[in-house]
Amino acid sequence: MRKILFLAAVLSSLALTGCDAKDACLDQGGSYNETTKQCEK
């Protein structure tokens, strides 16, 4: 049971981090490329 909870926590934190990176890129005036997952300025 603990493994399932741990994996769920890790996956949700990775998803939130991905959203934060996209938001930070857009806040800086760049464009976020969904295909390469990189910020382009």
mmCIF file as Biopython writes it, N, C-alpha, C and O atoms, coordinates in Angstrom:
data_model
#
loop_
_atom_site.group_PDB
_atom_site.id
_atom_site.type_symbol
_atom_site.label_atom_id
_atom_site.label_alt_id
_atom_site.label_comp_id
_atom_site.label_asym_id
_atom_site.label_entity_id
_atom_site.label_seq_id
_atom_site.pdbx_PDB_ins_code
_atom_site.Cartn_x
_atom_site.Cartn_y
_atom_site.Cartn_z
_atom_site.occupancy
_atom_site.B_iso_or_equiv
_atom_site.auth_seq_id
_atom_site.auth_asym_id
_atom_site.pdbx_PDB_model_num
ATOM 1   N N  . MET A ? 1  ? 0.828  -1.200 0.000   1.0 0.0 1  A 1 
ATOM 2   C CA . MET A ? 1  ? 0.000  0.000  0.000   1.0 0.0 1  A 1 
ATOM 3   C C  . MET A ? 1  ? 0.870  1.262  0.000   1.0 0.0 1  A 1 
ATOM 4   O O  . MET A ? 1  ? 0.535  2.249  -0.654  1.0 0.0 1  A 1 
ATOM 5   N N  . ARG A ? 2  ? 1.968  1.227  0.722   1.0 0.0 2  A 1 
ATOM 6   C CA . ARG A ? 2  ? 2.838  2.408  0.779   1.0 0.0 2  A 1 
ATOM 7   C C  . ARG A ? 2  ? 3.471  2.705  -0.573  1.0 0.0 2  A 1 
ATOM 8   O O  . ARG A ? 2  ? 3.661  3.866  -0.935  1.0 0.0 2  A 1 
ATOM 9   N N  . LYS A ? 3  ? 3.801  1.639  -1.327  1.0 0.0 3  A 1 
ATOM 10  C CA . LYS A ? 3  ? 4.404  1.845  -2.646  1.0 0.0 3  A 1 
ATOM 11  C C  . LYS A ? 3  ? 3.445  2.592  -3.564  1.0 0.0 3  A 1 
ATOM 12  O O  . LYS A ? 3  ? 3.856  3.476  -4.315  1.0 0.0 3  A 1 
ATOM 13  N N  . ILE A ? 4  ? 2.175  2.236  -3.501  1.0 0.0 4  A 1 
ATOM 14  C CA . ILE A ? 4  ? 1.171  2.887  -4.350  1.0 0.0 4  A 1 
ATOM 15  C C  . ILE A ? 4  ? 1.060  4.365  -3.989  1.0 0.0 4  A 1 
ATOM 16  O O  . ILE A ? 4  ? 1.015  5.219  -4.874  1.0 0.0 4  A 1 
ATOM 17  N N  . LEU A ? 5  ? 1.016  4.664  -2.712  1.0 0.0 5  A 1 
ATOM 18  C CA . LEU A ? 5  ? 0.923  6.059  -2.278  1.0 0.0 5  A 1 
ATOM 19  C C  . LEU A ? 5  ? 2.177  6.831  -2.659  1.0 0.0 5  A 1 
ATOM 20  O O  . LEU A ? 5  ? 2.097  7.987  -3.075  1.0 0.0 5  A 1 
ATOM 21  N N  . PHE A ? 6  ? 3.325  6.201  -2.519  1.0 0.0 6  A 1 
ATOM 22  C CA . PHE A ? 6  ? 4.588  6.852  -2.881  1.0 0.0 6  A 1 
ATOM 23  C C  . PHE A ? 6  ? 4.630  7.155  -4.377  1.0 0.0 6  A 1 
ATOM 24  O O  . PHE A ? 6  ? 4.995  8.261  -4.777  1.0 0.0 6  A 1 
ATOM 25  N N  . LEU A ? 7  ? 4.259  6.182  -5.196  1.0 0.0 7  A 1 
ATOM 26  C CA . LEU A ? 7  ? 4.255  6.390  -6.644  1.0 0.0 7  A 1 
ATOM 27  C C  . LEU A ? 7  ? 3.263  7.477  -7.041  1.0 0.0 7  A 1 
ATOM 28  O O  . LEU A ? 7  ? 3.551  8.286  -7.922  1.0 0.0 7  A 1 
ATOM 29  N N  . ALA A ? 8  ? 2.108  7.501  -6.405  1.0 0.0 8  A 1 
ATOM 30  C CA . ALA A ? 8  ? 1.116  8.534  -6.705  1.0 0.0 8  A 1 
ATOM 31  C C  . ALA A ? 8  ? 1.658  9.914  -6.353  1.0 0.0 8  A 1 
ATOM 32  O O  . ALA A ? 8  ? 1.443  10.870 -7.098  1.0 0.0 8  A 1 
ATOM 33  N N  . ALA A ? 9  ? 2.353  10.028 -5.235  1.0 0.0 9  A 1 
ATOM 34  C CA . ALA A ? 9  ? 2.924  11.312 -4.822  1.0 0.0 9  A 1 
ATOM 35  C C  . ALA A ? 9  ? 4.013  11.757 -5.790  1.0 0.0 9  A 1 
ATOM 36  O O  . ALA A ? 9  ? 4.080  12.933 -6.147  1.0 0.0 9  A 1 
ATOM 37  N N  . VAL A ? 10 ? 4.861  10.834 -6.216  1.0 0.0 10 A 1 
ATOM 38  C CA . VAL A ? 10 ? 5.937  11.174 -7.149  1.0 0.0 10 A 1 
ATOM 39  C C  . VAL A ? 10 ? 5.365  11.608 -8.492  1.0 0.0 10 A 1 
ATOM 40  O O  . VAL A ? 10 ? 5.800  12.613 -9.054  1.0 0.0 10 A 1 
ATOM 41  N N  . LEU A ? 11 ? 4.409  10.872 -9.006  1.0 0.0 11 A 1 
ATOM 42  C CA . LEU A ? 11 ? 3.824  11.208 -10.304 1.0 0.0 11 A 1 
ATOM 43  C C  . LEU A ? 11 ? 3.091  12.537 -10.263 1.0 0.0 11 A 1 
ATOM 44  O O  . LEU A ? 11 ? 3.174  13.318 -11.211 1.0 0.0 11 A 1 
ATOM 45  N N  . SER A ? 12 ? 2.377  12.804 -9.181  1.0 0.0 12 A 1 
ATOM 46  C CA . SER A ? 12 ? 1.664  14.080 -9.098  1.0 0.0 12 A 1 
ATOM 47  C C  . SER A ? 12 ? 2.635  15.248 -8.958  1.0 0.0 12 A 1 
ATOM 48  O O  . SER A ? 12 ? 2.381  16.326 -9.494  1.0 0.0 12 A 1 
ATOM 49  N N  . SER A ? 13 ? 3.737  15.050 -8.248  1.0 0.0 13 A 1 
ATOM 50  C CA . SER A ? 13 ? 4.709  16.140 -8.128  1.0 0.0 13 A 1 
ATOM 51  C C  . SER A ? 13 ? 5.404  16.392 -9.462  1.0 0.0 13 A 1 
ATOM 52  O O  . SER A ? 13 ? 5.710  17.540 -9.784  1.0 0.0 13 A 1 
ATOM 53  N N  . LEU A ? 14 ? 5.657  15.356 -10.234 1.0 0.0 14 A 1 
ATOM 54  C CA . LEU A ? 14 ? 6.248  15.538 -11.562 1.0 0.0 14 A 1 
ATOM 55  C C  . LEU A ? 14 ? 5.286  16.289 -12.476 1.0 0.0 14 A 1 
ATOM 56  O O  . LEU A ? 14 ? 5.709  17.145 -13.254 1.0 0.0 14 A 1 
ATOM 57  N N  . ALA A ? 15 ? 4.017  15.980 -12.387 1.0 0.0 15 A 1 
ATOM 58  C CA . ALA A ? 15 ? 3.026  16.668 -13.214 1.0 0.0 15 A 1 
ATOM 59  C C  . ALA A ? 15 ? 2.957  18.143 -12.837 1.0 0.0 15 A 1 
ATOM 60  O O  . ALA A ? 15 ? 2.864  19.003 -13.713 1.0 0.0 15 A 1 
ATOM 61  N N  . LEU A ? 16 ? 3.002  18.444 -11.542 1.0 0.0 16 A 1 
ATOM 62  C CA . LEU A ? 16 ? 2.952  19.837 -11.100 1.0 0.0 16 A 1 
ATOM 63  C C  . LEU A ? 16 ? 4.209  20.588 -11.511 1.0 0.0 16 A 1 
ATOM 64  O O  . LEU A ? 16 ? 4.144  21.764 -11.868 1.0 0.0 16 A 1 
ATOM 65  N N  . THR A ? 17 ? 5.334  19.925 -11.463 1.0 0.0 17 A 1 
ATOM 66  C CA . THR A ? 17 ? 6.589  20.561 -11.863 1.0 0.0 17 A 1 
ATOM 67  C C  . THR A ? 17 ? 6.566  20.899 -13.345 1.0 0.0 17 A 1 
ATOM 68  O O  . THR A ? 17 ? 7.038  21.961 -13.750 1.0 0.0 17 A 1 
ATOM 69  N N  . GLY A ? 18 ? 6.028  20.014 -14.140 1.0 0.0 18 A 1 
ATOM 70  C CA . GLY A ? 18 ? 5.916  20.269 -15.571 1.0 0.0 18 A 1 
ATOM 71  C C  . GLY A ? 18 ? 5.050  21.477 -15.865 1.0 0.0 18 A 1 
ATOM 72  O O  . GLY A ? 18 ? 5.372  22.276 -16.744 1.0 0.0 18 A 1 
ATOM 73  N N  . CYS A ? 19 ? 3.955  21.614 -15.141 1.0 0.0 19 A 1 
ATOM 74  C CA . CYS A ? 19 ? 3.074  22.767 -15.332 1.0 0.0 19 A 1 
ATOM 75  C C  . CYS A ? 19 ? 3.772  24.042 -14.889 1.0 0.0 19 A 1 
ATOM 76  O O  . CYS A ? 19 ? 3.635  25.081 -15.534 1.0 0.0 19 A 1 
ATOM 77  N N  . ASP A ? 20 ? 4.514  23.970 -13.804 1.0 0.0 20 A 1 
ATOM 78  C CA . ASP A ? 20 ? 5.216  25.150 -13.306 1.0 0.0 20 A 1 
ATOM 79  C C  . ASP A ? 20 ? 6.277  25.626 -14.295 1.0 0.0 20 A 1 
ATOM 80  O O  . ASP A ? 20 ? 6.463  26.829 -14.476 1.0 0.0 20 A 1 
ATOM 81  N N  . ALA A ? 21 ? 6.966  24.693 -14.928 1.0 0.0 21 A 1 
ATOM 82  C CA . ALA A ? 21 ? 7.995  25.064 -15.899 1.0 0.0 21 A 1 
ATOM 83  C C  . ALA A ? 21 ? 7.366  25.775 -17.089 1.0 0.0 21 A 1 
ATOM 84  O O  . ALA A ? 21 ? 7.916  26.749 -17.603 1.0 0.0 21 A 1 
ATOM 85  N N  . LYS A ? 22 ? 6.216  25.285 -17.521 1.0 0.0 22 A 1 
ATOM 86  C CA . LYS A ? 22 ? 5.518  25.911 -18.652 1.0 0.0 22 A 1 
ATOM 87  C C  . LYS A ? 22 ? 5.053  27.313 -18.268 1.0 0.0 22 A 1 
ATOM 88  O O  . LYS A ? 22 ? 5.215  28.255 -19.044 1.0 0.0 22 A 1 
ATOM 89  N N  . ASP A ? 23 ? 4.481  27.452 -17.085 1.0 0.0 23 A 1 
ATOM 90  C CA . ASP A ? 23 ? 4.004  28.761 -16.626 1.0 0.0 23 A 1 
ATOM 91  C C  . ASP A ? 23 ? 5.153  29.746 -16.469 1.0 0.0 23 A 1 
ATOM 92  O O  . ASP A ? 23 ? 5.022  30.914 -16.835 1.0 0.0 23 A 1 
ATOM 93  N N  . ALA A ? 24 ? 6.269  29.291 -15.933 1.0 0.0 24 A 1 
ATOM 94  C CA . ALA A ? 24 ? 7.427  30.170 -15.754 1.0 0.0 24 A 1 
ATOM 95  C C  . ALA A ? 24 ? 7.945  30.643 -17.104 1.0 0.0 24 A 1 
ATOM 96  O O  . ALA A ? 24 ? 8.336  31.801 -17.251 1.0 0.0 24 A 1 
ATOM 97  N N  . CYS A ? 25 ? 7.950  29.763 -18.075 1.0 0.0 25 A 1 
ATOM 98  C CA . CYS A ? 25 ? 8.409  30.121 -19.420 1.0 0.0 25 A 1 
ATOM 99  C C  . CYS A ? 25 ? 7.502  31.196 -20.015 1.0 0.0 25 A 1 
ATOM 100 O O  . CYS A ? 25 ? 7.983  32.186 -20.565 1.0 0.0 25 A 1 
ATOM 101 N N  . LEU A ? 26 ? 6.205  30.999 -19.905 1.0 0.0 26 A 1 
ATOM 102 C CA . LEU A ? 26 ? 5.256  31.963 -20.464 1.0 0.0 26 A 1 
ATOM 103 C C  . LEU A ? 26 ? 5.316  33.292 -19.721 1.0 0.0 26 A 1 
ATOM 104 O O  . LEU A ? 26 ? 5.150  34.350 -20.327 1.0 0.0 26 A 1 
ATOM 105 N N  . ASP A ? 27 ? 5.553  33.243 -18.415 1.0 0.0 27 A 1 
ATOM 106 C CA . ASP A ? 27 ? 5.673  34.476 -17.626 1.0 0.0 27 A 1 
ATOM 107 C C  . ASP A ? 27 ? 6.875  35.303 -18.056 1.0 0.0 27 A 1 
ATOM 108 O O  . ASP A ? 27 ? 6.841  36.531 -17.977 1.0 0.0 27 A 1 
ATOM 109 N N  . GLN A ? 28 ? 7.936  34.643 -18.509 1.0 0.0 28 A 1 
ATOM 110 C CA . GLN A ? 28 ? 9.144  35.338 -18.946 1.0 0.0 28 A 1 
ATOM 111 C C  . GLN A ? 28 ? 9.041  35.816 -20.386 1.0 0.0 28 A 1 
ATOM 112 O O  . GLN A ? 28 ? 9.999  36.377 -20.919 1.0 0.0 28 A 1 
ATOM 113 N N  . GLY A ? 29 ? 7.906  35.606 -21.019 1.0 0.0 29 A 1 
ATOM 114 C CA . GLY A ? 29 ? 7.709  36.078 -22.386 1.0 0.0 29 A 1 
ATOM 115 C C  . GLY A ? 29 ? 8.160  35.100 -23.450 1.0 0.0 29 A 1 
ATOM 116 O O  . GLY A ? 29 ? 8.243  35.463 -24.623 1.0 0.0 29 A 1 
ATOM 117 N N  . GLY A ? 30 ? 8.449  33.882 -23.072 1.0 0.0 30 A 1 
ATOM 118 C CA . GLY A ? 30 ? 8.858  32.876 -24.043 1.0 0.0 30 A 1 
ATOM 119 C C  . GLY A ? 30 ? 7.666  32.073 -24.528 1.0 0.0 30 A 1 
ATOM 120 O O  . GLY A ? 30 ? 6.534  32.293 -24.097 1.0 0.0 30 A 1 
ATOM 121 N N  . SER A ? 31 ? 7.930  31.151 -25.420 1.0 0.0 31 A 1 
ATOM 122 C CA . SER A ? 31 ? 6.887  30.234 -25.866 1.0 0.0 31 A 1 
ATOM 123 C C  . SER A ? 31 ? 7.328  28.819 -25.522 1.0 0.0 31 A 1 
ATOM 124 O O  . SER A ? 31 ? 8.495  28.464 -25.688 1.0 0.0 31 A 1 
ATOM 125 N N  . TYR A ? 32 ? 6.387  28.015 -25.041 1.0 0.0 32 A 1 
ATOM 126 C CA . TYR A ? 32 ? 6.701  26.661 -24.602 1.0 0.0 32 A 1 
ATOM 127 C C  . TYR A ? 32 ? 6.384  25.681 -25.718 1.0 0.0 32 A 1 
ATOM 128 O O  . TYR A ? 32 ? 5.252  25.620 -26.198 1.0 0.0 32 A 1 
ATOM 129 N N  . ASN A ? 33 ? 7.382  24.917 -26.128 1.0 0.0 33 A 1 
ATOM 130 C CA . ASN A ? 33 ? 7.211  23.925 -27.178 1.0 0.0 33 A 1 
ATOM 131 C C  . ASN A ? 33 ? 6.773  22.615 -26.534 1.0 0.0 33 A 1 
ATOM 132 O O  . ASN A ? 33 ? 7.546  21.985 -25.811 1.0 0.0 33 A 1 
ATOM 133 N N  . GLU A ? 34 ? 5.522  22.201 -26.799 1.0 0.0 34 A 1 
ATOM 134 C CA . GLU A ? 34 ? 4.980  20.976 -26.203 1.0 0.0 34 A 1 
ATOM 135 C C  . GLU A ? 34 ? 5.708  19.731 -26.711 1.0 0.0 34 A 1 
ATOM 136 O O  . GLU A ? 34 ? 5.844  18.752 -25.977 1.0 0.0 34 A 1 
ATOM 137 N N  . THR A ? 35 ? 6.167  19.760 -27.940 1.0 0.0 35 A 1 
ATOM 138 C CA . THR A ? 35 ? 6.811  18.588 -28.529 1.0 0.0 35 A 1 
ATOM 139 C C  . THR A ? 35 ? 8.150  18.297 -27.868 1.0 0.0 35 A 1 
ATOM 140 O O  . THR A ? 35 ? 8.428  17.160 -27.487 1.0 0.0 35 A 1 
ATOM 141 N N  . THR A ? 36 ? 8.978  19.329 -27.734 1.0 0.0 36 A 1 
ATOM 142 C CA . THR A ? 36 ? 10.307 19.132 -27.150 1.0 0.0 36 A 1 
ATOM 143 C C  . THR A ? 36 ? 10.332 19.381 -25.649 1.0 0.0 36 A 1 
ATOM 144 O O  . THR A ? 36 ? 11.336 19.107 -24.992 1.0 0.0 36 A 1 
ATOM 145 N N  . LYS A ? 37 ? 9.228  19.903 -25.096 1.0 0.0 37 A 1 
ATOM 146 C CA . LYS A ? 37 ? 9.125  20.217 -23.660 1.0 0.0 37 A 1 
ATOM 147 C C  . LYS A ? 37 ? 10.180 21.228 -23.235 1.0 0.0 37 A 1 
ATOM 148 O O  . LYS A ? 37 ? 10.735 21.135 -22.140 1.0 0.0 37 A 1 
ATOM 149 N N  . GLN A ? 38 ? 10.457 22.205 -24.117 1.0 0.0 38 A 1 
ATOM 150 C CA . GLN A ? 38 ? 11.462 23.212 -23.808 1.0 0.0 38 A 1 
ATOM 151 C C  . GLN A ? 38 ? 10.900 24.603 -24.024 1.0 0.0 38 A 1 
ATOM 152 O O  . GLN A ? 38 ? 9.958  24.806 -24.790 1.0 0.0 38 A 1 
ATOM 153 N N  . CYS A ? 39 ? 11.508 25.562 -23.324 1.0 0.0 39 A 1 
ATOM 154 C CA . CYS A ? 39 ? 11.132 26.962 -23.443 1.0 0.0 39 A 1 
ATOM 155 C C  . CYS A ? 39 ? 11.928 27.599 -24.573 1.0 0.0 39 A 1 
ATOM 156 O O  . CYS A ? 39 ? 13.150 27.465 -24.640 1.0 0.0 39 A 1 
ATOM 157 N N  . GLU A ? 40 ? 11.226 28.289 -25.452 1.0 0.0 40 A 1 
ATOM 158 C CA . GLU A ? 40 ? 11.890 28.977 -26.558 1.0 0.0 40 A 1 
ATOM 159 C C  . GLU A ? 40 ? 11.652 30.464 -26.406 1.0 0.0 40 A 1 
ATOM 160 O O  . GLU A ? 40 ? 10.512 30.915 -26.291 1.0 0.0 40 A 1 
ATOM 161 N N  . LYS A ? 41 ? 12.747 31.229 -26.407 1.0 0.0 41 A 1 
ATOM 162 C CA . LYS A ? 41 ? 12.605 32.675 -26.214 1.0 0.0 41 A 1 
ATOM 163 C C  . LYS A ? 41 ? 12.753 33.422 -27.503 1.0 0.0 41 A 1 
ATOM 164 O O  . LYS A ? 41 ? 12.661 34.650 -27.519 1.0 0.0 41 A 1 
#
